[in-house]
Every structure is written in C-alpha cells, then in structure tokens.
Amino acid sequence: MTLGTLFWLFVSGFVIWYWWRAKAIQDFVRTAAKAYCKKMDVMLLDDAVYLRGIWVKRDPQGQWRVWRRFLFDFTSTGEERYVGQVIMLGQRIEHMELQPHRFSDHP
C-alpha cells in the first residue's frame, strides 16, 4: 500500500464516519422536535429537521463544542406553516423555540 492509498482510505473513512454521526444527531434532534411539538400542542410537518448553521463555540465550562442550528416546520391549525428551531451545543440541546403562531380552535 502506498501513502496515497492510505491517505484516501483515511479520508473515505472519515467521510463515512462524519455522515453516520451527522445522521445520528439529526435523528436525535428530530425526535426531540417531535416531542416538543407534541408538548406545545402543534404538529411537526414533513417529519424532518434541517441543519441551517454549524459553528464552533465554547460551552459554559470553556470547552470548545460544535454549535448546530436546526430548523423544522410545524402547524397549529393545519392551514399555515411556521418555523421552529433547535440549538445544539455539543451533544446537548441548548434551546428550542417556535415561531409565533395562531392557536387552533379545538379545546
């Protein structure tokens, strides 16, 4: 095996690992968003969350962590779409919020 072959094997392995890890994080966030929507009496649309930002920031202990911002669509009435967001720092969800929206008329 040449050094070039080893390099490309390493790069390929890293890409596969990163994709697998990103998928696991996205699944975790989708599950959390679904639970949050249920708690807030709204419905998650499309059963999906979308990564809309990634950065590196320090956590409260001063450690560098990956900061991620995910967006998702939800509805409260079944007629309009609104946007919610999930902020992650490292492996933890730091913040979840829903865009101001109408409340449904059902009791």
trRosetta pair geometry for C-beta under 8 A, 3 or more apart (Angstrom, degrees):
i j d omega theta_ij theta_ji phi_ij phi_ji
1 5 4.9 -122 -164 81 85 133
1 6 5.8 93 146 -53 120 91
2 5 4.7 102 54 4 76 100
2 6 7.1 -140 97 -1 43 86
3 6 5.7 -54 -149 38 34 112
3 7 6.3 41 150 -25 66 104
4 7 5.5 -50 -149 32 32 116
4 8 6.5 24 156 -12 65 105
5 8 6.0 -59 -149 40 31 105
5 9 6.3 33 152 -19 65 107
6 9 5.6 -54 -146 37 32 113
6 10 6.3 35 154 -20 65 105
7 10 5.8 -58 -153 36 29 112
7 11 6.4 26 152 -17 65 107
8 11 5.5 -48 -141 38 36 113
8 12 6.1 39 156 -20 65 105
9 12 5.7 -54 -145 38 29 111
9 13 6.2 30 155 -19 63 108
10 13 5.7 -56 -147 38 28 112
10 14 6.3 29 155 -20 64 107
11 14 5.7 -55 -148 36 29 112
11 15 6.4 30 155 -19 64 106
12 15 5.8 -55 -148 35 30 111
12 16 6.4 28 155 -16 64 107
13 16 5.8 -56 -148 38 30 110
13 17 6.2 30 155 -18 66 108
14 17 5.7 -55 -145 39 30 111
14 18 6.1 30 156 -20 66 107
15 18 5.8 -53 -143 37 28 110
15 19 6.3 29 156 -19 63 107
16 19 5.9 -55 -147 36 29 110
16 20 6.3 29 155 -18 64 109
17 20 5.8 -59 -148 38 29 111
17 21 6.2 26 156 -17 66 110
18 21 5.8 -57 -144 40 29 110
18 22 6.1 30 157 -19 65 109
19 22 5.8 -55 -143 38 28 111
19 23 6.3 31 155 -21 62 107
20 23 5.8 -55 -150 34 28 113
20 24 6.6 28 152 -19 62 105
21 24 5.7 -54 -151 34 33 112
21 25 6.5 31 152 -17 65 105
22 25 5.7 -54 -148 37 33 111
22 26 6.2 33 153 -19 65 107
22 51 7.8 -39 -168 -47 110 153
23 26 5.7 -55 -146 38 30 112
23 27 6.4 33 154 -20 64 105
24 27 5.7 -52 -148 35 30 113
24 28 6.5 35 151 -21 63 105
25 28 5.6 -53 -151 34 33 115
25 29 6.4 30 153 -16 66 106
25 68 7.2 87 154 30 138 170
25 88 7.3 162 -172 113 114 174
26 29 5.7 -53 -145 38 32 110
26 30 6.3 36 154 -22 65 105
26 49 6.2 -171 -160 72 80 105
26 51 7.0 -75 -95 -45 107 103
26 70 7.5 153 -124 -111 71 138
27 30 5.7 -51 -144 35 30 113
27 31 6.5 32 155 -18 63 105
28 31 6.0 -58 -153 35 28 110
28 32 6.4 24 152 -14 64 109
29 32 5.6 -57 -146 40 33 111
29 33 6.1 35 155 -21 68 106
29 49 5.0 -110 115 77 112 165
29 68 8.0 -99 -72 110 148 130
29 70 5.0 89 166 21 152 169
29 86 5.2 159 -158 94 107 156
29 88 6.8 -86 -89 -46 116 131
29 93 7.4 140 -113 -90 77 112
30 33 5.7 -53 -143 37 29 111
30 34 6.3 34 154 -23 63 105
30 47 7.0 52 -170 173 123 64
30 48 6.8 -44 -115 -135 120 24
30 49 4.9 -147 -82 1 74 110
30 72 7.7 137 -116 -95 65 138
31 34 5.7 -52 -149 33 29 114
31 35 6.6 27 154 -15 63 106
32 35 5.8 -55 -149 38 32 110
32 36 6.2 33 153 -20 66 108
32 86 6.6 106 95 -127 120 145
32 93 5.8 -177 173 -59 164 156
32 96 7.2 -143 142 -79 108 142
33 36 5.6 -54 -144 38 32 113
33 37 6.2 35 155 -21 65 105
33 44 5.9 105 128 -108 98 134
33 49 5.5 149 -3 -74 156 123
33 70 7.5 -107 -58 112 135 127
33 72 5.0 92 -175 6 153 163
33 84 6.6 143 -149 99 107 132
33 86 5.8 -94 -75 -46 101 133
33 96 7.2 -176 -103 -138 65 126
34 37 5.9 -53 -149 35 27 111
34 38 6.5 28 152 -19 62 106
34 44 5.1 -76 -104 2 64 153
34 47 7.6 20 -86 -132 118 71
35 38 5.7 -54 -150 35 32 112
35 39 6.3 33 152 -19 65 106
36 39 5.6 -54 -148 37 32 113
36 40 6.2 16 156 -7 66 111
36 84 7.6 164 105 171 128 151
36 86 8.0 168 14 -87 157 106
36 96 5.1 -100 -127 149 162 154
37 40 5.9 -65 -143 48 29 101
37 42 4.9 -91 -160 80 83 83
37 43 6.2 83 159 -135 128 11
37 44 4.4 -170 8 -46 167 86
37 74 5.4 -162 -120 -122 122 134
37 84 7.3 -139 -79 -8 95 166
37 98 8.0 115 -103 -85 70 126
38 41 7.6 30 -180 -77 31 32
40 98 6.1 160 153 -20 166 148
41 76 7.4 55 112 -138 79 90
41 104 7.5 -123 143 27 107 115
42 74 4.7 60 138 161 125 125
42 75 6.5 175 -171 84 93 32
42 76 4.6 -54 -112 -88 98 73
42 82 7.9 -60 -164 54 148 123
42 98 6.7 123 22 -129 158 153
42 101 7.1 62 -105 82 141 155
43 74 6.2 159 79 -160 42 80
43 75 5.4 -18 59 60 96 82
43 76 7.7 165 16 -90 75 28
43 78 7.6 38 32 -82 137 70
44 47 6.4 84 118 -95 112 43
44 72 6.1 -25 -144 157 97 133
44 73 7.6 104 -165 83 55 55
44 74 5.5 -45 -101 -101 41 90
45 48 8.0 -40 104 37 59 83
45 72 7.6 157 50 165 72 84
45 73 4.2 -50 59 104 118 101
45 74 5.8 -176 -4 -101 89 28
45 75 5.8 74 -55 -11 117 97
45 81 6.4 -54 12 -125 165 99
46 72 7.9 -159 62 -160 102 82
46 73 6.0 58 16 53 115 115
48 72 6.7 174 97 -127 53 90
48 73 7.9 22 68 27 88 92
49 70 4.4 23 167 171 117 126
49 71 7.0 157 -162 76 70 32
49 72 4.5 -48 -105 -72 73 107
49 86 6.7 -17 -148 24 141 128
50 70 6.4 146 69 -159 36 73
50 71 5.1 -26 62 62 95 85
50 72 7.0 155 12 -80 77 53
51 54 6.6 12 177 -49 117 104
51 68 6.3 -57 -135 -166 98 109
51 69 7.5 104 -161 77 55 52
51 70 5.7 -41 -93 -99 47 77
52 69 5.2 -64 72 103 86 97
52 70 6.7 129 13 -125 86 24
52 71 4.9 36 -14 -7 138 109
52 85 7.9 -76 44 -125 131 105
53 67 7.6 -30 123 119 99 91
53 68 6.8 151 88 -160 66 41
53 69 3.6 22 48 37 110 115
54 66 6.7 -16 -163 -174 93 99
54 67 7.0 150 -157 84 41 60
54 68 5.4 -3 -104 -106 74 74
54 69 7.7 -136 -59 22 42 73
55 66 7.6 145 78 -162 37 55
55 67 4.5 -20 68 63 88 110
56 64 5.7 9 177 -172 107 104
56 65 7.2 164 -154 81 63 31
56 66 6.2 -42 -101 -104 66 50
56 67 6.7 170 -105 11 11 90
57 64 7.5 164 93 -145 19 60
57 65 6.3 -29 71 64 67 80
57 67 4.4 39 13 -37 114 131
57 89 6.5 -68 73 -130 113 108
58 62 5.5 -19 -171 -146 124 35
58 63 6.6 139 -151 67 71 28
58 64 5.9 -47 -93 -89 63 49
58 65 7.1 99 -141 16 19 84
59 62 7.2 -46 68 21 66 18
59 63 5.1 -6 35 58 107 85
59 64 8.0 -178 -2 -101 81 3
59 65 4.9 57 -43 -6 103 133
59 89 5.7 139 -99 145 90 124
59 90 6.1 -10 -68 -18 132 129
63 90 7.8 39 101 -74 115 138
65 89 5.1 74 103 172 138 77
65 90 3.6 -63 -152 -59 131 91
66 88 7.8 7 104 110 82 101
66 89 7.7 169 83 -155 42 41
66 90 6.4 114 44 -91 67 38
67 87 7.3 -14 -168 -171 90 89
67 88 7.1 163 -155 88 42 59
67 89 5.3 -8 -104 -106 75 73
68 87 7.4 161 84 -156 52 44
68 88 4.4 -1 55 56 98 106
69 85 6.3 -14 -170 -167 90 115
69 86 7.5 155 -156 80 44 51
69 87 5.7 -13 -104 -105 73 72
69 88 7.9 -160 -71 24 30 72
70 85 6.7 151 82 -157 52 61
70 86 4.4 -9 60 57 105 100
70 87 8.0 -163 25 -73 71 29
70 88 7.2 40 -5 -7 106 107
71 83 5.7 -21 -166 -166 109 107
71 84 7.1 146 -159 79 57 46
71 85 5.4 -30 -101 -99 64 78
71 86 8.0 -164 -74 21 22 73
72 83 7.3 142 75 -156 37 59
72 84 5.1 -22 65 63 88 96
72 85 7.6 168 20 -87 72 31
72 86 7.3 37 -4 -9 111 104
73 81 5.0 -18 -165 -166 117 109
73 82 7.1 138 -156 71 63 37
73 83 6.2 -40 -100 -98 58 57
73 84 7.6 162 -103 17 10 82
74 81 7.5 129 65 -156 28 61
74 82 5.6 -36 69 68 78 89
74 83 7.7 132 22 -115 80 11
74 84 5.3 36 -1 -15 123 119
74 98 6.5 -57 55 -131 142 112
74 101 7.7 -81 94 -60 100 166
75 78 5.6 104 138 -82 136 25
75 79 7.2 150 -160 39 124 35
75 80 6.3 154 -132 78 91 50
75 81 6.0 -53 -76 -100 92 48
75 82 6.8 139 -95 16 41 86
76 80 7.6 -9 39 64 80 96
76 82 7.1 15 -10 10 96 133
76 101 4.9 137 -4 133 133 127
76 102 5.8 -173 76 81 126 64
76 103 6.0 -82 156 -123 139 29
76 104 5.2 -147 153 -37 79 86
77 80 6.1 45 48 23 112 86
77 102 5.5 -3 -33 91 128 116
77 103 7.9 93 -65 124 93 18
77 104 5.0 165 -98 -97 60 77
77 105 7.7 52 -124 -5 97 79
78 104 7.5 63 -5 -109 89 117
80 101 7.2 -179 93 -149 122 98
80 102 6.7 90 36 24 136 115
82 98 6.6 53 122 -178 129 91
82 99 4.4 -154 180 65 104 115
82 100 7.8 -137 -145 80 137 33
82 101 4.4 -67 -55 -87 164 122
83 99 4.8 67 59 -25 69 134
84 96 7.1 15 171 -176 111 84
84 97 6.5 -171 -154 97 76 43
84 98 4.5 -31 -102 -105 100 64
84 99 6.5 -119 -74 -5 49 78
85 95 7.8 10 107 110 95 95
85 96 7.2 -174 93 -145 51 48
85 97 5.8 0 53 56 86 82
86 93 6.0 -54 -170 -138 102 110
86 95 7.4 165 -155 89 40 56
86 96 5.2 -5 -106 -104 73 84
87 93 7.2 108 77 -164 51 63
87 94 4.7 -57 104 65 100 102
87 95 4.2 17 41 51 117 96
87 96 7.5 -150 22 -67 71 43
88 91 7.6 -34 -175 -160 112 9
88 92 6.6 159 -154 85 74 38
88 93 5.5 -49 -97 -101 76 51
88 94 6.4 149 -124 4 20 88
89 92 6.0 -19 65 67 74 90
89 94 4.7 51 2 -43 106 130
93 96 6.4 9 169 -44 125 101
98 101 6.4 -59 149 1 114 120
